[in-house]
Every structure is written in structure tokens, then in C-alpha cells.
Amino acid sequence: MIRVKFYYHEKQLSGFQLRGHAESGPYGQDIVCAAVSMLTINTINSIEELAGIDPGDFQQYYANQKDGGDIKFKLTAAQAQDERVALLLASFKLGIKTTAEQYKDFITIKN
């Protein structure tokens, strides 16, 4: 099960954490894992490339590259208030929420 938690700073979405594995199919064929991974990687890359925020400036970023299934991403309050960042994070949340609705046996969202 993938567990998703969203972080806020004064009601402004400022990051997220994902833990666990979907285990909806064999390794390499798990479409739920692939969808969540793509949403996550694309969001972080877009914040870097399209909003121009250097990864070294993220408030917190941790990804378990070896085992997978664990990523934590947080921005500062000022970064999260940037209109481009806010839109990208809102898009990520919408994508995760939609995926979780379709695959509720494999994804849970906290808060």
C-alpha cells in the first residue's frame, strides 16, 4: 500500500511524503506504482525546471533510491507561495487523488 501525506504551511500546500509500495502487480508491471512514480518525479522535476527552484534550496528532500517506496519533499513557505509552484503541487495532489480513487486498494491519502 502506498501511503501519501501532504504538508501545508498556513493552509498552503508545501510538500508531500510517499511511503510503501502499491504491490498491484509483478515488479515492472505494477501500473499503480508506475503512475504514482511518474506523478512524483514529474512534479519535482517541474518545480526545478519550470519554477526555477534549485534542488539544493528545497527545505527537505529525501528519496530512498536503493529500496524505493519512500520519498519526502518539502518546500519553504515562500517557495510554496510561488504561483507556479502552487499550481504544480495542486496538479500533483489532483493526480494522486484521482489515482487513489481509481485504485483505493493500493493508495491511501492522509489529511
ZAVONU-882596 format. One line per field, with one value per atom (N, C-alpha, C, O): residue number from 1; chain; atom name; x, z negated, y negated. Coordinates in nm, 4 decimals. Layout:
BEGIN
n <- [NUM, ...] $
chain <- [A, ...] $
atom <- [CA, ...] $
east <- [X, ...] $
up <- [Z, ...] $
north <- [Y, ...] $
This chain:
BEGIN
n <- [1, 1, 1, 1, 2, 2, 2, 2, 3, 3, 3, 3, 4, 4, 4, 4, 5, 5, 5, 5, 6, 6, 6, 6, 7, 7, 7, 7, 8, 8, 8, 8, 9, 9, 9, 9, 10, 10, 10, 10, 11, 11, 11, 11, 12, 12, 12, 12, 13, 13, 13, 13, 14, 14, 14, 14, 15, 15, 15, 15, 16, 16, 16, 16, 17, 17, 17, 17, 18, 18, 18, 18, 19, 19, 19, 19, 20, 20, 20, 20, 21, 21, 21, 21, 22, 22, 22, 22, 23, 23, 23, 23, 24, 24, 24, 24, 25, 25, 25, 25, 26, 26, 26, 26, 27, 27, 27, 27, 28, 28, 28, 28, 29, 29, 29, 29, 30, 30, 30, 30, 31, 31, 31, 31, 32, 32, 32, 32, 33, 33, 33, 33, 34, 34, 34, 34, 35, 35, 35, 35, 36, 36, 36, 36, 37, 37, 37, 37, 38, 38, 38, 38, 39, 39, 39, 39, 40, 40, 40, 40, 41, 41, 41, 41, 42, 42, 42, 42, 43, 43, 43, 43, 44, 44, 44, 44, 45, 45, 45, 45, 46, 46, 46, 46, 47, 47, 47, 47, 48, 48, 48, 48, 49, 49, 49, 49, 50, 50, 50, 50, 51, 51, 51, 51, 52, 52, 52, 52, 53, 53, 53, 53, 54, 54, 54, 54, 55, 55, 55, 55, 56, 56, 56, 56, 57, 57, 57, 57, 58, 58, 58, 58, 59, 59, 59, 59, 60, 60, 60, 60, 61, 61, 61, 61, 62, 62, 62, 62, 63, 63, 63, 63, 64, 64, 64, 64, 65, 65, 65, 65, 66, 66, 66, 66, 67, 67, 67, 67, 68, 68, 68, 68, 69, 69, 69, 69, 70, 70, 70, 70, 71, 71, 71, 71, 72, 72, 72, 72, 73, 73, 73, 73, 74, 74, 74, 74, 75, 75, 75, 75, 76, 76, 76, 76, 77, 77, 77, 77, 78, 78, 78, 78, 79, 79, 79, 79, 80, 80, 80, 80, 81, 81, 81, 81, 82, 82, 82, 82, 83, 83, 83, 83, 84, 84, 84, 84, 85, 85, 85, 85, 86, 86, 86, 86, 87, 87, 87, 87, 88, 88, 88, 88, 89, 89, 89, 89, 90, 90, 90, 90, 91, 91, 91, 91, 92, 92, 92, 92, 93, 93, 93, 93, 94, 94, 94, 94, 95, 95, 95, 95, 96, 96, 96, 96, 97, 97, 97, 97, 98, 98, 98, 98, 99, 99, 99, 99, 100, 100, 100, 100, 101, 101, 101, 101, 102, 102, 102, 102, 103, 103, 103, 103, 104, 104, 104, 104, 105, 105, 105, 105, 106, 106, 106, 106, 107, 107, 107, 107, 108, 108, 108, 108, 109, 109, 109, 109, 110, 110, 110, 110, 111, 111, 111, 111] $
chain <- [A, A, A, A, A, A, A, A, A, A, A, A, A, A, A, A, A, A, A, A, A, A, A, A, A, A, A, A, A, A, A, A, A, A, A, A, A, A, A, A, A, A, A, A, A, A, A, A, A, A, A, A, A, A, A, A, A, A, A, A, A, A, A, A, A, A, A, A, A, A, A, A, A, A, A, A, A, A, A, A, A, A, A, A, A, A, A, A, A, A, A, A, A, A, A, A, A, A, A, A, A, A, A, A, A, A, A, A, A, A, A, A, A, A, A, A, A, A, A, A, A, A, A, A, A, A, A, A, A, A, A, A, A, A, A, A, A, A, A, A, A, A, A, A, A, A, A, A, A, A, A, A, A, A, A, A, A, A, A, A, A, A, A, A, A, A, A, A, A, A, A, A, A, A, A, A, A, A, A, A, A, A, A, A, A, A, A, A, A, A, A, A, A, A, A, A, A, A, A, A, A, A, A, A, A, A, A, A, A, A, A, A, A, A, A, A, A, A, A, A, A, A, A, A, A, A, A, A, A, A, A, A, A, A, A, A, A, A, A, A, A, A, A, A, A, A, A, A, A, A, A, A, A, A, A, A, A, A, A, A, A, A, A, A, A, A, A, A, A, A, A, A, A, A, A, A, A, A, A, A, A, A, A, A, A, A, A, A, A, A, A, A, A, A, A, A, A, A, A, A, A, A, A, A, A, A, A, A, A, A, A, A, A, A, A, A, A, A, A, A, A, A, A, A, A, A, A, A, A, A, A, A, A, A, A, A, A, A, A, A, A, A, A, A, A, A, A, A, A, A, A, A, A, A, A, A, A, A, A, A, A, A, A, A, A, A, A, A, A, A, A, A, A, A, A, A, A, A, A, A, A, A, A, A, A, A, A, A, A, A, A, A, A, A, A, A, A, A, A, A, A, A, A, A, A, A, A, A, A, A, A, A, A, A, A, A, A, A, A, A, A, A, A, A, A, A, A, A, A, A, A, A, A, A, A, A, A, A, A, A, A, A, A, A] $
atom <- [N, CA, C, O, N, CA, C, O, N, CA, C, O, N, CA, C, O, N, CA, C, O, N, CA, C, O, N, CA, C, O, N, CA, C, O, N, CA, C, O, N, CA, C, O, N, CA, C, O, N, CA, C, O, N, CA, C, O, N, CA, C, O, N, CA, C, O, N, CA, C, O, N, CA, C, O, N, CA, C, O, N, CA, C, O, N, CA, C, O, N, CA, C, O, N, CA, C, O, N, CA, C, O, N, CA, C, O, N, CA, C, O, N, CA, C, O, N, CA, C, O, N, CA, C, O, N, CA, C, O, N, CA, C, O, N, CA, C, O, N, CA, C, O, N, CA, C, O, N, CA, C, O, N, CA, C, O, N, CA, C, O, N, CA, C, O, N, CA, C, O, N, CA, C, O, N, CA, C, O, N, CA, C, O, N, CA, C, O, N, CA, C, O, N, CA, C, O, N, CA, C, O, N, CA, C, O, N, CA, C, O, N, CA, C, O, N, CA, C, O, N, CA, C, O, N, CA, C, O, N, CA, C, O, N, CA, C, O, N, CA, C, O, N, CA, C, O, N, CA, C, O, N, CA, C, O, N, CA, C, O, N, CA, C, O, N, CA, C, O, N, CA, C, O, N, CA, C, O, N, CA, C, O, N, CA, C, O, N, CA, C, O, N, CA, C, O, N, CA, C, O, N, CA, C, O, N, CA, C, O, N, CA, C, O, N, CA, C, O, N, CA, C, O, N, CA, C, O, N, CA, C, O, N, CA, C, O, N, CA, C, O, N, CA, C, O, N, CA, C, O, N, CA, C, O, N, CA, C, O, N, CA, C, O, N, CA, C, O, N, CA, C, O, N, CA, C, O, N, CA, C, O, N, CA, C, O, N, CA, C, O, N, CA, C, O, N, CA, C, O, N, CA, C, O, N, CA, C, O, N, CA, C, O, N, CA, C, O, N, CA, C, O, N, CA, C, O, N, CA, C, O, N, CA, C, O, N, CA, C, O, N, CA, C, O, N, CA, C, O, N, CA, C, O, N, CA, C, O, N, CA, C, O, N, CA, C, O, N, CA, C, O, N, CA, C, O, N, CA, C, O, N, CA, C, O, N, CA, C, O, N, CA, C, O, N, CA, C, O] $
east <- [0.0851, 0.0000, 0.0892, 0.1835, 0.0584, 0.1273, 0.0498, -0.0711, 0.1212, 0.0611, 0.1125, 0.2332, 0.0203, 0.0544, 0.0138, -0.0966, 0.1046, 0.0769, 0.1131, 0.2184, 0.0267, 0.0536, 0.0924, 0.0385, 0.1859, 0.2306, 0.1806, 0.1737, 0.1459, 0.0934, 0.1674, 0.2161, 0.1742, 0.2229, 0.1146, 0.0940, 0.0452, -0.0666, -0.1644, -0.1949, -0.2125, -0.3120, -0.2607, -0.3367, -0.1341, -0.0737, 0.0006, 0.0903, -0.0358, 0.0323, 0.1803, 0.2169, 0.2655, 0.4092, 0.4949, 0.6175, 0.4317, 0.5103, 0.4297, 0.3084, 0.5009, 0.4343, 0.5341, 0.6555, 0.4790, 0.5588, 0.4833, 0.3616, 0.5572, 0.5003, 0.5814, 0.7044, 0.5104, 0.5767, 0.5066, 0.3851, 0.5846, 0.5299, 0.5271, 0.5687, 0.4771, 0.4663, 0.3218, 0.2521, 0.2777, 0.1401, 0.1186, 0.0159, 0.2138, 0.2034, 0.0750, 0.0085, 0.0409, -0.0784, -0.0475, -0.1376, 0.0786, 0.1194, 0.2644, 0.3317, 0.3138, 0.4547, 0.5490, 0.5142, 0.6688, 0.7691, 0.7866, 0.8017, 0.7843, 0.7984, 0.6660, 0.6607, 0.5588, 0.4265, 0.3217, 0.2018, 0.3665, 0.2773, 0.2354, 0.3094, 0.1155, 0.0732, 0.0441, 0.0598, 0.0026, -0.0237, 0.1081, 0.1178, 0.2085, 0.3409, 0.3963, 0.4521, 0.3804, 0.4306, 0.3613, 0.4264, 0.2306, 0.1557, 0.1993, 0.2236, 0.2090, 0.2486, 0.3923, 0.4225, 0.4795, 0.6201, 0.6309, 0.7049, 0.5580, 0.5638, 0.5109, 0.5709, 0.3998, 0.3457, 0.4468, 0.4672, 0.5089, 0.6024, 0.7277, 0.7658, 0.7903, 0.9138, 0.8879, 0.9669, 0.7770, 0.7453, 0.7205, 0.7619, 0.6542, 0.6270, 0.7564, 0.7757, 0.8440, 0.9699, 1.0561, 1.1142, 1.0645, 1.1414, 1.0820, 1.1557, 0.9499, 0.8836, 0.9071, 0.9269, 0.9049, 0.9323, 1.0743, 1.1001, 1.1640, 1.3027, 1.3148, 1.3691, 1.2653, 1.2857, 1.1935, 1.2389, 1.0665, 0.9693, 0.9553, 0.9284, 0.9737, 0.9651, 1.1027, 1.1145, 1.2073, 1.3433, 1.3954, 1.4797, 1.3471, 1.3941, 1.5004, 1.4743, 1.6177, 1.7292, 1.7022, 1.6604, 1.7252, 1.7011, 1.7759, 1.7293, 1.8893, 1.9633, 1.8913, 1.9247, 1.7913, 1.7145, 1.5840, 1.5135, 1.5510, 1.4316, 1.4496, 1.5601, 1.3427, 1.3522, 1.3923, 1.4759, 1.3325, 1.3656, 1.3389, 1.2351, 1.4334, 1.4157, 1.4913, 1.6124, 1.4175, 1.4760, 1.4084, 1.2857, 1.4883, 1.4356, 1.5240, 1.6461, 1.4623, 1.5364, 1.5549, 1.4689, 1.6663, 1.6935, 1.7167, 1.6865, 1.7703, 1.8053, 1.6815, 1.6622, 1.5991, 1.4838, 1.3544, 1.2582, 1.3521, 1.2302, 1.1199, 1.1382, 1.0059, 0.8910, 0.8960, 0.8154, 0.9887, 0.9980, 1.0551, 1.1712, 0.9721, 1.0174, 0.9488, 0.8293, 1.0271, 0.9735, 1.0235, 1.1429, 0.9310, 0.9621, 0.8883, 0.7654, 0.9635, 0.9025, 0.9728, 1.0945, 0.8931, 0.9436, 0.9261, 0.8477, 0.9996, 0.9810, 0.8463, 0.7876, 0.7986, 0.6709, 0.6757, 0.5798, 0.7860, 0.7989, 0.7966, 0.7315, 0.8668, 0.8682, 0.7284, 0.6858, 0.6579, 0.5252, 0.4228, 0.3219, 0.4479, 0.3549, 0.3735, 0.2880, 0.4828, 0.5047, 0.3898, 0.3590, 0.3268, 0.2103, 0.2399, 0.1563, 0.3576, 0.3936, 0.4050, 0.3560, 0.4694, 0.4872, 0.3516, 0.3228, 0.2692, 0.1370, 0.0548, -0.0139, 0.0618, -0.0114, 0.0435, -0.0337, 0.1751, 0.2357, 0.2012, 0.1711, 0.2055, 0.1698, 0.0211, -0.0159, -0.0637, -0.2074, -0.2340, -0.3200, -0.1613, -0.1743, -0.1315, -0.1968, -0.0223, 0.0242, -0.0832, -0.1159, -0.1367, -0.2383, -0.3610, -0.4160, -0.4034, -0.5170, -0.4879, -0.5724, -0.3685, -0.3308, -0.3275, -0.3753, -0.2711, -0.2656, -0.4062, -0.4401, -0.4873, -0.6240, -0.7041, -0.7755, -0.6926, -0.7636, -0.7162, -0.7968, -0.5852, -0.5294, -0.5759, -0.6101, -0.5771, -0.6217, -0.7694, -0.8086, -0.8513, -0.9932, -1.0123, -1.1002, -0.9291, -0.9390, -0.8788, -0.9231, -0.7777, -0.7044, -0.6989, -0.5915, -0.8157, -0.8229, -0.7654, -0.7358, -0.7493, -0.6910, -0.5378, -0.4732, -0.4811, -0.3352, -0.2775, -0.1562, -0.3634, -0.3181, -0.4109, -0.5331, -0.3526, -0.4312, -0.3701, -0.2487, -0.4585, -0.4155, -0.4521, -0.5656, -0.3520, -0.3718, -0.3812, -0.2942, -0.4842, -0.5185, -0.5672, -0.5997] $
up <- [0.0000, 0.0000, 0.0000, -0.0784, 0.0879, 0.0890, -0.0031, 0.0115, -0.0976, -0.1897, -0.1536, -0.1480, -0.1297, -0.0882, -0.1980, -0.2520, -0.2295, -0.3271, -0.2618, -0.1992, -0.2761, -0.2232, -0.3380, -0.4482, -0.3106, -0.4080, -0.3672, -0.2489, -0.4687, -0.4464, -0.5354, -0.6432, -0.4883, -0.5688, -0.5629, -0.4596, -0.6746, -0.6813, -0.5659, -0.4913, -0.5521, -0.4534, -0.3090, -0.2175, -0.2879, -0.1545, -0.1398, -0.2186, -0.0400, -0.0154, 0.0072, 0.0921, -0.0691, -0.0602, -0.0410, -0.0350, -0.0315, -0.0093, -0.0305, -0.0513, -0.0245, -0.0374, -0.0783, -0.0665, -0.1267, -0.1588, -0.1071, -0.1222, -0.0458, 0.0017, -0.0580, -0.0588, -0.1079, -0.1677, -0.1213, -0.1021, -0.1040, -0.0719, 0.0772, 0.1593, 0.1091, 0.2469, 0.2749, 0.1867, 0.3965, 0.4333, 0.4345, 0.3872, 0.4876, 0.5000, 0.5708, 0.5311, 0.6765, 0.7544, 0.8703, 0.9426, 0.8868, 0.9935, 0.9761, 0.8866, 1.0605, 1.0514, 1.0754, 1.1434, 1.0180, 1.0371, 1.1868, 1.2661, 1.2231, 1.3632, 1.4376, 1.5510, 1.3745, 1.4372, 1.3460, 1.3724, 1.2407, 1.1416, 1.1913, 1.1765, 1.2504, 1.3112, 1.2077, 1.2368, 1.0888, 0.9840, 0.9397, 0.9262, 0.9174, 0.8802, 0.9895, 0.9610, 1.1139, 1.2258, 1.2324, 1.2564, 1.2113, 1.2162, 1.1052, 1.1295, 0.9839, 0.8697, 0.8860, 0.8581, 0.9302, 0.9513, 1.0559, 1.0372, 1.1651, 1.2714, 1.2235, 1.2511, 1.1524, 1.0983, 1.0058, 1.0128, 0.9203, 0.8215, 0.8870, 0.8609, 0.9703, 1.0365, 1.1253, 1.1269, 1.1994, 1.2874, 1.2079, 1.2502, 1.0947, 1.0129, 0.9609, 0.9707, 0.9065, 0.8532, 0.9650, 0.9492, 1.0771, 1.1916, 1.2451, 1.2826, 1.2489, 1.2979, 1.2048, 1.2507, 1.0747, 0.9796, 1.0012, 0.9940, 1.0273, 1.0542, 1.1880, 1.1931, 1.2939, 1.4285, 1.4620, 1.5170, 1.4301, 1.4715, 1.3720, 1.4109, 1.2434, 1.1422, 1.1049, 1.0349, 1.1523, 1.1312, 0.9891, 0.9473, 0.9148, 0.7775, 0.7759, 0.8140, 0.7324, 0.7263, 0.6199, 0.5092, 0.6508, 0.5508, 0.4191, 0.3141, 0.4235, 0.3016, 0.2119, 0.0942, 0.2680, 0.1914, 0.1352, 0.0618, 0.1691, 0.1122, -0.0394, -0.0878, -0.1137, -0.2591, -0.3006, -0.3891, -0.2367, -0.2684, -0.1465, -0.0814, -0.1168, -0.0074, -0.0417, -0.0637, -0.0457, -0.0754, 0.0145, 0.0221, 0.0815, 0.1608, 0.1390, 0.1522, 0.1060, 0.0895, 0.2277, 0.2758, 0.2911, 0.4262, 0.4313, 0.5316, 0.3234, 0.3231, 0.3135, 0.3959, 0.2140, 0.1916, 0.2505, 0.2701, 0.2787, 0.3311, 0.2276, 0.1146, 0.2668, 0.1790, 0.0641, -0.0284, 0.0674, -0.0407, 0.0138, 0.0542, 0.0142, 0.0604, -0.0228, -0.0513, -0.0608, -0.1351, -0.0664, -0.0402, -0.0372, 0.0373, -0.0268, -0.0333, -0.0741, -0.1354, -0.0854, -0.0668, -0.0646, -0.0237, -0.1380, -0.2301, -0.1307, -0.2295, -0.2040, -0.0969, -0.3008, -0.2860, -0.1675, -0.0908, -0.1518, -0.0405, 0.0939, 0.1874, 0.1047, 0.2299, 0.2633, 0.3787, 0.1630, 0.1843, 0.2269, 0.2888, 0.1943, 0.2309, 0.3739, 0.4263, 0.4370, 0.5773, 0.6591, 0.6439, 0.7455, 0.8214, 0.9046, 0.9139, 0.9643, 1.0478, 0.9626, 1.0005, 0.8484, 0.7575, 0.7040, 0.6994, 0.6639, 0.6101, 0.7132, 0.6782, 0.8384, 0.9439, 0.9659, 0.9831, 0.9656, 0.9840, 0.8679, 0.8897, 0.7462, 0.6309, 0.6314, 0.5956, 0.6718, 0.6812, 0.7879, 0.7699, 0.8973, 1.0027, 0.9527, 0.9819, 0.8777, 0.8196, 0.7267, 0.7344, 0.6402, 0.5457, 0.6203, 0.5831, 0.7232, 0.8031, 0.8688, 0.8684, 0.9247, 0.9882, 0.8900, 0.9204, 0.7721, 0.6691, 0.6213, 0.6044, 0.5996, 0.5524, 0.6543, 0.6169, 0.7812, 0.8868, 0.8963, 0.9121, 0.8866, 0.8919, 0.7707, 0.7837, 0.6543, 0.5322, 0.5398, 0.4893, 0.6024, 0.6174, 0.7067, 0.6822, 0.8105, 0.9030, 0.8456, 0.8780, 0.7605, 0.7071, 0.5553, 0.4955, 0.4939, 0.3482, 0.2659, 0.1477, 0.3265, 0.2539, 0.2448, 0.1749, 0.3168, 0.3252, 0.2796, 0.2624, 0.2600, 0.2207, 0.1137, 0.1270, 0.0075, -0.0917, -0.1071, -0.0997, -0.1287, -0.1475, -0.2891, -0.3341, -0.3570, -0.4925, -0.4847, -0.4269, -0.5415, -0.5511, -0.4250, -0.4175] $
north <- [0.1185, 0.0000, -0.1241, -0.1340, -0.2173, -0.3467, -0.4404, -0.4581, -0.4998, -0.5957, -0.7353, -0.7587, -0.8261, -0.9618, -1.0593, -1.0523, -1.1493, -1.2553, -1.3877, -1.3997, -1.4862, -1.6196, -1.7127, -1.7030, -1.8020, -1.9009, -2.0387, -2.0721, -2.1177, -2.2525, -2.3513, -2.3170, -2.4720, -2.5832, -2.6887, -2.7523, -2.7072, -2.8023, -2.7805, -2.8734, -2.6589, -2.6160, -2.6125, -2.5805, -2.6447, -2.6394, -2.5068, -2.4771, -2.4273, -2.3008, -2.3280, -2.4094, -2.2596, -2.2872, -2.1619, -2.1714, -2.0452, -1.9248, -1.7991, -1.8026, -1.6868, -1.5585, -1.4512, -1.4679, -1.3406, -1.2228, -1.1015, -1.0912, -1.0099, -0.8842, -0.7705, -0.7737, -0.6700, -0.5538, -0.4276, -0.4255, -0.3234, -0.1927, -0.1647, -0.2464, -0.0477, -0.0007, 0.0385, 0.0888, 0.0157, 0.0498, 0.2001, 0.2488, 0.2728, 0.4182, 0.4591, 0.5549, 0.3851, 0.4173, 0.5120, 0.5547, 0.5438, 0.6338, 0.6722, 0.6211, 0.7616, 0.8020, 0.6837, 0.5872, 0.6938, 0.5900, 0.5639, 0.6569, 0.4380, 0.3994, 0.3928, 0.3452, 0.4406, 0.4376, 0.3747, 0.3843, 0.3116, 0.2513, 0.1125, 0.0153, 0.1048, -0.0219, -0.1300, -0.2486, -0.0916, -0.1907, -0.2536, -0.3755, -0.1705, -0.2209, -0.3118, -0.4178, -0.2699, -0.3494, -0.4857, -0.5874, -0.4880, -0.6139, -0.7091, -0.8273, -0.6566, -0.7396, -0.7875, -0.9035, -0.7006, -0.7384, -0.8486, -0.9452, -0.8346, -0.9350, -1.0702, -1.1741, -1.0684, -1.1933, -1.2614, -1.3826, -1.1827, -1.2357, -1.2922, -1.4063, -1.2139, -1.2575, -1.3781, -1.4725, -1.3754, -1.4877, -1.6158, -1.7237, -1.6048, -1.7236, -1.7852, -1.9064, -1.7035, -1.7557, -1.8141, -1.9215, -1.7439, -1.7961, -1.9256, -2.0167, -1.9345, -2.0558, -2.1738, -2.2863, -2.1489, -2.2573, -2.3089, -2.4291, -2.2176, -2.2570, -2.3311, -2.4415, -2.2714, -2.3264, -2.4436, -2.5439, -2.4322, -2.5339, -2.6485, -2.7621, -2.6184, -2.7236, -2.7768, -2.8774, -2.7082, -2.7569, -2.7447, -2.8241, -2.6476, -2.6299, -2.5206, -2.4065, -2.5560, -2.4625, -2.3567, -2.3907, -2.2287, -2.1241, -2.1453, -2.1013, -2.2110, -2.2410, -2.3396, -2.3535, -2.4089, -2.5061, -2.4493, -2.5185, -2.3234, -2.2630, -2.2574, -2.2328, -2.2799, -2.2715, -2.1300, -2.1116, -2.0318, -1.8935, -1.8068, -1.8189, -1.7198, -1.6247, -1.4979, -1.4994, -1.3886, -1.2588, -1.1565, -1.1505, -1.0770, -0.9667, -0.8458, -0.8536, -0.7351, -0.6113, -0.5507, -0.4769, -0.5816, -0.5352, -0.3846, -0.3199, -0.3295, -0.1872, -0.0981, -0.0086, -0.1227, -0.0367, -0.0921, -0.0180, -0.2222, -0.2835, -0.2855, -0.2402, -0.3380, -0.3378, -0.4363, -0.4266, -0.5310, -0.6287, -0.7586, -0.7649, -0.8620, -0.9936, -1.1012, -1.0937, -1.2010, -1.3151, -1.4408, -1.4552, -1.5320, -1.6532, -1.7700, -1.7704, -1.8691, -1.9871, -2.1128, -2.1154, -2.2159, -2.3460, -2.4452, -2.4225, -2.5547, -2.6615, -2.7282, -2.7122, -2.8017, -2.8720, -2.9679, -2.9762, -3.0402, -3.1359, -3.0642, -3.1106, -2.9519, -2.8762, -2.8240, -2.8292, -2.7741, -2.7167, -2.8212, -2.7875, -2.9479, -3.0540, -3.1027, -3.1741, -3.0657, -3.1000, -3.0389, -2.9206, -3.1190, -3.0731, -2.9486, -2.8588, -2.9431, -2.8279, -2.7024, -2.5960, -2.7153, -2.6017, -2.5563, -2.4367, -2.6520, -2.6187, -2.5408, -2.4448, -2.5816, -2.5125, -2.3715, -2.2771, -2.3567, -2.2250, -2.1311, -2.0137, -2.1824, -2.0995, -2.0633, -1.9515, -2.1578, -2.1298, -2.0234, -1.9371, -2.0297, -1.9305, -1.7928, -1.6926, -1.7883, -1.6621, -1.6045, -1.4861, -1.6884, -1.6415, -1.5889, -1.4852, -1.6581, -1.6133, -1.4780, -1.3886, -1.4642, -1.3381, -1.2227, -1.1134, -1.2462, -1.1420, -1.1080, -0.9909, -1.2103, -1.1878, -1.1065, -1.0135, -1.1407, -1.0690, -0.9239, -0.8322, -0.9043, -0.7694, -0.6884, -0.5708, -0.7507, -0.6826, -0.6442, -0.5390, -0.7282, -0.6957, -0.5734, -0.4907, -0.5628, -0.4503, -0.3226, -0.2124, -0.3377, -0.2223, -0.2275, -0.2219, -0.2384, -0.2586, -0.1435, -0.1611, -0.0267, 0.0857, 0.0751, 0.1532, -0.0229, -0.0320, -0.1667, -0.1791, -0.2673, -0.4011, -0.4569, -0.4501, -0.5122, -0.5857, -0.7246, -0.7432, -0.8209, -0.9594, -1.0018, -0.9866, -1.0551, -1.1050, -1.2574, -1.3225, -1.3126, -1.4556, -1.5102, -1.6287] $
